[in-house]
Amino acid sequence: MKPEDQIKGSWRSAAGDYIYLAAEDFDVGESYTLTIKAVKHDTVRDLKESKKQKREVLLQKVAIVFEETERLLTVNATRARQVSEISGSVKCQNWVGVKVNVFRTEKVYFGKPGSLEIRDISFAGGDK
């Protein structure tokens, strides 16, 4: 195999699954300061249900759009709480323009370590 044929980056990027930011895209301890550009609804495929039902099952998710990247970050309860605390508002429209630090944590969720969380930029150490 030639060196240029070797895949670099996460398996998600290699597979073309690059719409959403994920823990696999970050090294442990890596973080980025990003500015929220918008919060929008996005339709995603539910892989688990699609496999179980043997048909495509779609879900509506809320996703954060950032100014610095085209990649989105899905909003779960933990991330919504984190951004609400940073922005001082539970209203998504008030999140626009807020700078946040997105980082990888090794906390275990659903039996798997590694997820992305959001914190205030004042806690950002070693971000890019």
N, C-alpha and C positions, 0 to 999 in steps of 0.2 A: 504494500500500500504506500502510495506517495504521501509525503507530509501534507500536501495541499488538499488531499482527499479526506484527511482526518477531520472529523466534526469537532468544532470548538464551541464552547458555551454549553448552556443547559440542554437537556434532551427536549424540553418544550420549544426552545428556539429552533432546534434542528428539525423538529416535526412541524414547524410553521404555526405553532400555538403561541403566538406572541401578542395577542390582543390584550391580555390581562397580565399585570404584574403578579408574580408569585414568589414564594420563599426560595424556590430553586434558582431564581434569577439573582439572588443575593448570596454573597459569602457570609459566613458567621461574623457578626460585628459590623458588617457593611450597612451604610445608611445613605439616604439621599434627601436633601431638602428640596421640596417641590411646592409649587404654588397651585392652589385649586382654581381651575379655569371654569368648571361647570360641574353640575351633578345631574345625571340623566338616567332614564330607564334604558335598559339594554336587554335584548332577548338572548338567552344562552341555552345550550342544549344540556339537559340533565342526563349525564352519562350513565349514572346508576339506574335511573328509571327507564331510560331508553333501552338499556340492555335487558332489564327485567321484563319489560313489556314488548320487546322485540319490534319497537317502532320508535320514531323520533319523538321525544317529549321535550317541549320547550318551556322555559321559565322566564318570568320577568324579574330582572335584578336591578338594583340601583347601583350605579357605578360613578366613581369620581374621575373626571377628566382633568389632567394637569397641563399647565402651560409648557413645561419642559420636555414632555414626552408624549407620543401618540398612544402609549399604552395606558390602559384603564386599570383602576383598582376597584374591585367589587366592594360594596358596603355591607358588612355584616353588623350584628348588634354591637360587638366590641369596638369596631372601627367607628361606627356612628357615635357611640358614647365618647370615644376619644376625640373626634373632630368637634363634637358639640361642646366639650369642655374647653378645647383650645379656642374655638371661635366665640364662645359665650352664647351660643344659640343652638336650639334643636332644629331650626328651620334651615333646610338645605340651601336656599337662596342666599342666606347669610354666610355660607361657607366660602363663597366665591371671593378670591383674592387673598385668602388665608394661606400663609406659608406653614407647611407641616414637615416633619421629618419622618420618612418612611423607613423602617428598619426591620431586619430579620430577628425574630426571637426563637429560641429553642423550646418554648413552652409546648406541652403536649396537648393537642386538640384532636378529638376523635381518634385517639390511639396513635397519632403520628406527630413526631416533633417537627418543628419548623413552620413558622407562619409569619405573615407581615403584620406589623402593628404601626400605629401612628402616635407620635409624641410631639410636644411643643418643640420648636426649633432651639429653644434655650437649653435643651437637654442633648442636643446633637453633638456627639463627639466623633470626630473622624469621618464626617460625612463628605459627600462629593457634590 
